[in-house]
């Protein structure tokens, strides 16, 4: 079961600080999870510039130039943010009983463990 999923709020926990031009400490939503490469794409983090060749659409408008977009970051460099304290926290799993149509099923559920000051 995955610790981080699409739509989660995460914080970058490694790399250069923001004062040095890096992304450590930034928070953003997960746009995409690349499971095979163990990477995630986070909104507003790890921008790269891409040079796109000039072309034309069918209407005749020009496309291309220099674009910036988010690049993937390794999943070990981000940490899930606790929704209550808005601080990075570890992820735990517990088994809950779910009853649907008279059938009781055991499912695994993610939850945010206590973060630093909440202990």
PyMOL commands that set and color helices and strands:
alter all, ss='L'
color gray80, all
select helices_A, chain A and resi 18-20+75-77+116-118
alter helices_A, ss='H'
color red, helices_A
select strands_A, chain A and resi 9-12+27-34+39-42+47-56+62-70+73-74+78-80+91-100+103-112
alter strands_A, ss='S'
color yellow, strands_A
deselect
rebuild
show_as cartoon
